């Protein structure tokens, strides 16, 4: 009897950033892999909410229509496992959440930020988010048939925090190849013409505390001759309190939301892409920047040294005693950059996931 796996399509109801981008690209690549390989012991389908923002067009992954998703907890904890049971399938969950207990199935824990940095969750809403996140972390760590994560760093954190056995967790990293299909959009330079007149450092990410806007504020105050272009928006709780401080600095340009094409143009034109985050399970934006030829300057924190190795220049996430201009002037190591770009692709990761699932 074939191993039936049902993908939780909850990510199709969110914008394609971070985890959602990862899930979308991995599923797309596995669908392509299924065109080339035949696994008689393996059937793959996806449960798609009726109100999905993107309707997938798969050739080899069966699409099962679901009800409209109105509550992520209700969908993940009750509706999705019920459909899994109906189809006699194990669930595959990409979004750091999964059904409870024996219904957990296969599940991704991209990182365990809420468990590792409890002090970042200060407001009542933040604490609710942390409690809900840690609830799912523990459930997945204890009950998942197989745990997937995106870096050796995250694997170690999960193993140590929840006493997970080595054979229950596999690393399936992120990729950058989706960036090839994005067309550059120069409109950002029409809206912000100052960016065409002077070199600038670019920073992109959600305005959460771990993205470390505090570092940029302190550094920019002491380097008024260097220009910063910063894009991003607040997602969920844990909002950084430094956004107001940034808006007061004359050498900082807050871009607000920019589309993927504008991001690509900014990355190609910037002096360097700066990523001072102190906690990342992987960290996709520097990989996208590398893919278009940008220099990257990242924090020597969490997974970032593991992922970027000698392809990046490094800063201390807790210390601004450095000079970004000097770091950006150091010649790139082309072999190291090629190694990183060749290693971390969604196609490679989809192959890894396919192999684990078919072996199971």
PLY file of the C-alpha trace (Angstrom):
ply
format ascii 1.0
element vertex 360
property float x
property float y
property float z
element edge 359
property int vertex1
property int vertex2
end_header
0.00 0.00 0.00
1.49 3.39 -0.98
2.57 5.92 1.62
-0.03 8.69 1.29
1.08 12.17 2.28
-1.23 15.18 2.42
0.39 18.64 2.38
-1.15 21.26 4.65
-1.91 24.09 2.20
-2.41 26.73 4.91
0.62 28.65 3.57
-1.36 29.42 0.40
-3.49 31.86 2.43
-0.52 34.07 3.35
1.78 36.35 1.37
4.79 34.55 -0.09
7.50 35.59 2.36
9.84 33.46 4.47
8.19 30.19 5.45
5.42 30.61 2.88
7.92 31.16 0.06
9.84 28.08 1.19
6.72 25.90 1.22
5.53 27.16 -2.17
8.88 26.64 -3.89
9.54 23.22 -2.35
6.12 21.97 -3.44
6.64 23.36 -6.95
10.00 21.61 -7.24
8.71 18.30 -5.86
5.94 18.44 -8.46
8.67 18.70 -11.13
10.64 15.86 -9.54
7.55 13.65 -9.66
7.49 14.15 -13.45
10.91 12.53 -13.66
10.70 9.83 -11.00
8.26 7.07 -10.25
7.80 6.03 -6.63
5.22 3.26 -6.38
5.16 3.50 -2.58
4.45 7.23 -2.51
1.35 9.38 -3.19
1.40 13.15 -2.64
-1.55 15.51 -2.47
-2.27 18.97 -1.05
-5.29 20.30 0.83
-6.01 23.77 -0.58
-8.26 26.24 1.31
-11.14 27.63 -0.75
-9.88 31.17 -0.06
-6.22 30.54 -0.95
-4.45 33.64 -2.33
-2.63 31.45 -4.84
-4.14 28.35 -6.45
-1.36 25.88 -7.30
-1.20 24.40 -10.78
0.44 21.03 -10.19
0.79 18.21 -12.69
1.71 15.42 -10.27
0.56 16.55 -6.83
-3.16 15.94 -6.45
-5.11 19.02 -5.35
-7.85 18.42 -2.80
-10.17 21.42 -2.31
-10.90 22.36 1.28
-13.19 24.75 3.12
-12.27 28.41 3.48
-9.55 28.99 6.06
-10.91 31.50 8.59
-8.72 30.57 11.58
-5.25 29.05 11.35
-5.51 27.28 14.75
-8.91 25.80 13.86
-7.61 24.65 10.46
-4.33 23.18 11.76
-5.65 21.55 14.94
-9.05 20.27 13.81
-9.91 20.46 10.10
-6.60 19.35 8.54
-6.16 16.20 10.69
-9.79 15.24 9.99
-9.13 15.35 6.24
-5.88 13.40 6.71
-7.87 10.70 8.49
-10.48 10.64 5.73
-7.82 10.02 3.08
-5.71 7.69 5.30
-2.75 10.05 4.84
0.07 11.43 6.96
0.14 15.23 7.08
3.10 17.31 5.89
3.16 20.68 7.67
5.47 23.51 6.58
4.46 26.33 8.92
5.87 25.61 12.42
2.44 24.26 13.38
0.87 20.80 13.19
-2.05 18.73 14.50
-1.73 17.35 18.00
-0.34 14.07 19.21
-0.50 11.01 16.96
-2.01 13.16 14.18
1.10 15.38 14.01
2.53 13.76 10.86
5.64 15.23 9.24
6.40 18.81 10.31
8.87 21.64 9.79
10.31 23.66 12.66
12.22 26.39 10.85
13.50 27.72 14.16
12.44 27.92 17.80
12.82 31.68 18.23
10.02 31.98 20.78
11.70 29.39 23.00
15.24 30.77 22.56
14.43 34.48 23.06
11.55 34.76 25.58
12.68 38.29 26.53
11.68 39.54 23.04
8.02 38.85 23.87
6.96 41.65 26.18
3.38 42.78 25.48
0.32 40.67 26.30
-0.15 39.90 22.59
3.52 38.96 22.24
3.25 36.56 25.17
0.20 34.90 23.64
2.14 34.46 20.39
5.05 32.98 22.31
2.84 30.57 24.24
1.12 29.39 21.06
4.46 28.99 19.25
6.09 27.04 22.08
2.99 24.84 22.32
3.53 23.78 18.70
7.31 23.50 19.04
6.92 20.96 21.85
4.15 19.04 20.11
6.17 18.70 16.89
9.39 17.86 18.73
7.70 15.11 20.75
5.09 13.73 18.34
6.07 14.32 14.69
6.81 11.24 12.61
9.76 13.20 11.22
10.96 16.73 12.02
12.42 18.94 9.32
14.38 22.15 9.85
16.42 24.50 7.66
19.93 24.58 9.16
22.29 22.65 11.39
21.98 25.54 13.85
18.22 25.07 14.17
18.65 21.30 14.33
21.01 21.64 17.30
18.69 24.09 19.09
15.70 21.76 18.65
17.66 18.70 19.76
19.04 20.35 22.87
15.82 22.09 23.92
13.45 19.15 23.39
15.83 16.16 23.66
15.14 15.01 20.10
16.94 11.93 18.80
19.30 12.41 15.83
17.35 10.07 13.54
14.09 12.02 13.97
15.27 15.30 12.47
16.55 16.19 8.98
17.88 19.46 7.58
16.12 20.72 4.43
17.59 24.21 3.75
16.18 27.24 1.97
17.05 28.38 -1.56
17.29 31.40 -3.82
16.35 30.13 -7.30
12.88 31.70 -7.19
14.70 35.02 -7.64
15.57 34.09 -11.24
11.93 34.52 -12.28
11.57 38.00 -10.73
11.93 40.94 -13.12
13.71 44.03 -11.88
11.53 47.07 -11.16
13.32 50.42 -11.36
10.27 52.29 -10.10
11.77 52.43 -6.63
14.41 54.89 -7.88
11.73 57.18 -9.30
10.05 57.28 -5.89
13.36 57.75 -4.08
15.68 59.58 -6.52
18.24 60.21 -3.76
19.24 56.54 -4.11
20.59 57.26 -7.61
22.83 60.07 -6.39
24.89 58.38 -3.68
25.98 54.87 -2.66
23.65 53.26 -0.14
23.49 50.23 2.13
20.27 48.23 1.86
18.44 46.35 4.60
15.29 44.24 4.16
13.15 42.30 6.60
10.15 42.26 8.90
10.35 44.92 11.61
10.74 42.41 14.43
13.17 42.74 17.31
15.41 39.94 16.10
16.04 41.80 12.83
18.05 44.18 15.03
17.06 47.64 13.80
18.67 48.83 17.03
22.06 48.04 15.47
21.28 50.17 12.41
20.09 53.09 14.58
23.27 53.11 16.66
25.54 52.65 13.66
23.81 55.25 11.46
23.99 57.85 14.24
27.77 57.49 14.32
28.26 57.34 10.52
26.26 60.24 9.10
28.25 60.04 5.86
26.81 56.60 5.02
23.28 56.24 3.59
20.86 53.47 4.52
17.77 52.37 2.58
15.50 50.21 4.75
12.45 48.29 3.62
10.08 46.07 5.55
6.85 45.85 7.47
5.65 44.63 10.83
4.50 41.01 10.90
2.70 39.74 13.99
4.04 40.79 17.34
7.55 41.49 18.62
7.61 44.83 16.81
10.90 46.68 17.03
10.71 49.99 18.91
13.46 51.59 16.81
11.40 52.51 13.73
10.64 55.95 15.15
14.33 56.53 15.87
15.24 55.59 12.31
12.75 58.09 10.88
14.61 60.92 12.65
17.97 60.13 11.04
18.77 62.14 7.91
20.98 59.40 6.48
18.22 56.76 6.69
15.57 56.38 3.99
12.56 54.33 5.05
11.15 52.78 1.89
8.08 51.12 3.35
6.81 48.10 1.43
8.64 47.34 -1.82
7.72 44.62 -4.28
10.02 41.75 -5.25
11.13 43.48 -8.45
12.10 46.60 -6.53
13.96 44.49 -3.96
15.96 42.91 -6.77
16.84 46.32 -8.23
17.87 47.65 -4.82
20.06 44.64 -4.18
21.80 45.02 -7.54
22.49 48.74 -6.99
23.36 48.84 -3.29
26.87 49.27 -1.91
26.20 46.16 0.19
23.25 44.31 1.66
23.34 44.53 5.47
21.70 41.89 7.68
22.38 42.50 11.42
19.78 39.99 12.67
20.77 38.23 15.91
18.52 35.20 15.38
17.76 33.40 12.12
16.95 29.78 11.42
18.37 30.38 7.95
18.12 33.96 6.62
17.00 34.07 2.97
17.53 37.77 1.98
21.36 37.66 1.95
21.14 34.61 -0.33
18.91 36.54 -2.73
21.36 39.44 -2.61
24.30 37.16 -3.42
22.41 35.75 -6.40
22.31 39.19 -8.10
25.92 40.06 -7.37
25.52 42.15 -4.21
28.08 42.12 -1.44
26.60 40.95 1.86
27.45 41.98 5.42
25.73 39.80 8.01
25.83 39.25 11.76
28.05 36.50 13.09
25.01 35.04 14.85
22.82 31.93 14.89
22.78 30.13 11.49
24.32 32.91 9.40
28.03 31.89 9.57
27.00 28.29 8.81
25.08 29.31 5.69
27.31 32.03 4.26
30.81 31.01 5.30
33.45 33.02 3.40
30.87 34.46 0.99
30.00 37.21 3.52
31.66 39.86 5.65
30.65 39.77 9.31
29.60 42.18 12.04
28.89 41.71 15.74
25.12 41.93 16.32
25.77 43.56 19.71
28.56 45.94 18.75
28.57 48.71 16.12
32.31 49.35 16.39
33.06 48.65 12.72
33.01 50.43 9.37
30.62 49.09 6.75
32.35 51.01 3.97
35.62 49.26 4.78
33.90 45.88 4.91
32.19 46.55 1.57
35.59 47.36 0.05
37.01 43.91 0.77
37.10 41.88 -2.49
34.56 39.08 -2.75
35.63 35.46 -2.77
33.97 34.27 -5.98
34.56 30.57 -5.30
32.90 30.81 -1.89
29.92 32.67 -3.37
29.50 30.06 -6.13
29.66 27.29 -3.55
26.87 28.86 -1.49
24.64 29.54 -4.51
25.14 26.03 -5.89
24.40 24.40 -2.54
21.30 26.26 -1.46
18.66 25.87 -4.17
15.04 24.88 -3.78
15.54 22.09 -6.30
18.30 20.57 -4.15
16.16 20.88 -1.04
13.12 19.38 -2.76
15.27 16.39 -3.75
16.31 15.97 -0.11
12.71 16.12 1.11
11.51 13.75 -1.62
14.18 11.22 -0.66
13.28 11.34 3.04
9.55 10.99 2.36
9.91 8.12 -0.11
12.28 6.27 2.21
9.78 6.66 5.03
0 1
1 2
2 3
3 4
4 5
5 6
6 7
7 8
8 9
9 10
10 11
11 12
12 13
13 14
14 15
15 16
16 17
17 18
18 19
19 20
20 21
21 22
22 23
23 24
24 25
25 26
26 27
27 28
28 29
29 30
30 31
31 32
32 33
33 34
34 35
35 36
36 37
37 38
38 39
39 40
40 41
41 42
42 43
43 44
44 45
45 46
46 47
47 48
48 49
49 50
50 51
51 52
52 53
53 54
54 55
55 56
56 57
57 58
58 59
59 60
60 61
61 62
62 63
63 64
64 65
65 66
66 67
67 68
68 69
69 70
70 71
71 72
72 73
73 74
74 75
75 76
76 77
77 78
78 79
79 80
80 81
81 82
82 83
83 84
84 85
85 86
86 87
87 88
88 89
89 90
90 91
91 92
92 93
93 94
94 95
95 96
96 97
97 98
98 99
99 100
100 101
101 102
102 103
103 104
104 105
105 106
106 107
107 108
108 109
109 110
110 111
111 112
112 113
113 114
114 115
115 116
116 117
117 118
118 119
119 120
120 121
121 122
122 123
123 124
124 125
125 126
126 127
127 128
128 129
129 130
130 131
131 132
132 133
133 134
134 135
135 136
136 137
137 138
138 139
139 140
140 141
141 142
142 143
143 144
144 145
145 146
146 147
147 148
148 149
149 150
150 151
151 152
152 153
153 154
154 155
155 156
156 157
157 158
158 159
159 160
160 161
161 162
162 163
163 164
164 165
165 166
166 167
167 168
168 169
169 170
170 171
171 172
172 173
173 174
174 175
175 176
176 177
177 178
178 179
179 180
180 181
181 182
182 183
183 184
184 185
185 186
186 187
187 188
188 189
189 190
190 191
191 192
192 193
193 194
194 195
195 196
196 197
197 198
198 199
199 200
200 201
201 202
202 203
203 204
204 205
205 206
206 207
207 208
208 209
209 210
210 211
211 212
212 213
213 214
214 215
215 216
216 217
217 218
218 219
219 220
220 221
221 222
222 223
223 224
224 225
225 226
226 227
227 228
228 229
229 230
230 231
231 232
232 233
233 234
234 235
235 236
236 237
237 238
238 239
239 240
240 241
241 242
242 243
243 244
244 245
245 246
246 247
247 248
248 249
249 250
250 251
251 252
252 253
253 254
254 255
255 256
256 257
257 258
258 259
259 260
260 261
261 262
262 263
263 264
264 265
265 266
266 267
267 268
268 269
269 270
270 271
271 272
272 273
273 274
274 275
275 276
276 277
277 278
278 279
279 280
280 281
281 282
282 283
283 284
284 285
285 286
286 287
287 288
288 289
289 290
290 291
291 292
292 293
293 294
294 295
295 296
296 297
297 298
298 299
299 300
300 301
301 302
302 303
303 304
304 305
305 306
306 307
307 308
308 309
309 310
310 311
311 312
312 313
313 314
314 315
315 316
316 317
317 318
318 319
319 320
320 321
321 322
322 323
323 324
324 325
325 326
326 327
327 328
328 329
329 330
330 331
331 332
332 333
333 334
334 335
335 336
336 337
337 338
338 339
339 340
340 341
341 342
342 343
343 344
344 345
345 346
346 347
347 348
348 349
349 350
350 351
351 352
352 353
353 354
354 355
355 356
356 357
357 358
358 359
